[in-house]
């Protein structure tokens, strides 16, 4: 099984819960450290990285972030807080783009996010950080996971 993680940001701080009761069939994680990009809104370094593991027919995505607090604060555009979005088998929005509630997009404030019942085969999952208006951080804070489900 081949996995690659392409990062656009660095300085990870562990926010994901460790799944103690899971026996993964396969997993993927960062192949190389991501690179940092400053968050224009807060003037600090914001970054996100991710890894994944299979849990039965579901994919568990473990997210690490730094440079902002992972939580949803309505209308906060300062860059001090942000929340997570998974784009499953669809391209992410551009920097500053609005993220809707649509099929293939999962909104979360948790460091471990379950993607249920992916069909066997190759899948692309983007983790994208957005502010309290559901606008993607600008510059974009995101990472890509290539996942294979057997």
C-alpha positions in Angstrom: 0.0 0.0 0.0 1.5 3.3 -1.0 0.8 6.5 0.9 2.1 10.0 0.6 1.5 13.1 2.6 2.2 16.5 0.9 2.5 19.3 3.4 2.3 23.0 2.9 3.0 24.0 6.5 5.1 23.0 9.5 5.8 23.3 13.3 3.2 20.7 14.4 1.9 20.6 17.9 0.1 17.4 18.8 -3.6 18.0 19.1 -4.9 14.6 18.0 -6.1 12.0 20.5 -4.3 8.7 20.5 -6.6 5.9 19.5 -5.7 3.2 22.0 -8.4 0.6 21.1 -7.8 0.5 17.3 -5.9 -2.1 15.4 -5.2 -0.4 12.1 -4.8 -2.4 8.9 -2.8 0.4 7.3 -1.7 3.9 8.0 0.1 6.9 6.5 1.9 9.8 8.0 4.1 12.7 7.1 6.9 11.7 4.8 8.8 14.9 5.4 8.3 17.8 7.8 6.0 20.4 6.4 7.1 24.0 5.7 5.8 27.0 7.6 3.7 29.8 6.1 2.8 32.9 8.0 -0.8 33.5 8.8 -1.6 36.9 7.3 -4.5 37.6 9.6 -2.6 36.9 12.9 1.0 37.6 11.8 2.0 34.3 13.4 3.0 30.9 11.9 -0.1 28.7 11.4 0.4 25.2 10.2 -1.4 21.8 9.9 -0.2 18.3 9.3 -2.0 15.0 9.3 -1.7 11.2 9.3 -4.3 8.5 8.8 -5.1 4.9 9.7 -7.8 2.4 8.7 -10.4 1.3 11.3 -12.6 -1.3 9.6 -14.2 0.5 6.7 -13.5 4.0 8.1 -10.5 6.2 7.8 -9.3 8.0 11.0 -7.5 11.2 10.2 -5.2 12.5 13.0 -4.5 16.3 12.7 -1.6 18.3 14.3 -1.8 22.1 14.2 0.1 25.1 15.5 0.0 28.8 15.4 -3.7 29.0 16.2 -6.2 27.5 18.7 -8.3 24.8 17.1 -11.9 25.7 18.0 -14.8 27.4 16.3 -15.4 31.0 17.3 -18.3 32.6 15.3 -17.1 35.5 13.1 -13.4 35.3 14.4 -11.2 36.3 11.5 -8.1 37.2 13.6 -6.3 34.0 12.8 -6.0 33.3 16.6 -8.6 30.5 16.2 -9.5 28.1 13.4 -11.3 24.9 12.8 -10.7 22.0 10.5 -12.3 20.8 7.3 -11.7 17.5 5.4 -12.3 17.6 1.6 -12.8 14.0 0.7 -12.2 13.2 -3.0 -12.7 16.8 -4.0 -10.3 19.7 -4.4 -10.0 22.2 -1.5 -11.1 25.8 -1.8 -8.6 28.5 -2.6 -7.1 30.7 0.1 -9.8 32.9 1.5 -12.5 30.8 -0.1 -15.8 30.0 1.6 -16.3 26.5 2.8 -19.9 25.2 2.6 -21.8 22.3 4.1 -21.7 20.0 1.1 -21.2 16.4 0.4 -17.5 15.4 0.7 -16.7 18.2 3.2 -16.4 17.4 6.9 -16.3 20.2 9.5 -14.6 19.5 12.8 -12.8 21.0 15.9 -11.3 17.6 16.9 -7.8 16.4 16.3 -9.1 13.0 15.3 -11.7 12.9 12.5 -13.5 9.8 11.2 -14.2 9.5 7.5 -16.9 6.8 7.3 -17.2 4.0 4.8 -14.9 4.9 2.0 -15.0 2.5 -1.0 -12.0 0.4 -1.6 -9.4 2.1 -3.8 -7.4 5.4 -3.8 -8.7 8.5 -2.2 -7.5 12.1 -1.6 -8.3 13.9 1.6 -7.3 17.5 2.1 -7.2 19.0 5.6 -8.0 22.8 5.4 -8.1 25.3 8.2 -10.8 28.0 8.2 -11.7 31.0 10.4 -15.0 31.7 12.2 -16.7 32.7 9.0 -15.8 29.4 7.3 -13.3 31.2 5.1 -10.1 29.2 4.5 -7.0 30.9 6.0 -5.2 33.2 3.6 -2.5 32.1 2.9 -4.0 28.6 2.7 -3.2 26.4 5.7 -3.7 22.8 4.4 -2.2 19.4 3.9 -3.0 16.5 1.5 -3.3 12.8 2.4 -3.4 10.1 -0.2 -5.3 7.2 1.3 -5.7 3.6 0.0 -8.6 1.5 1.3 -8.4 -2.2 0.6 
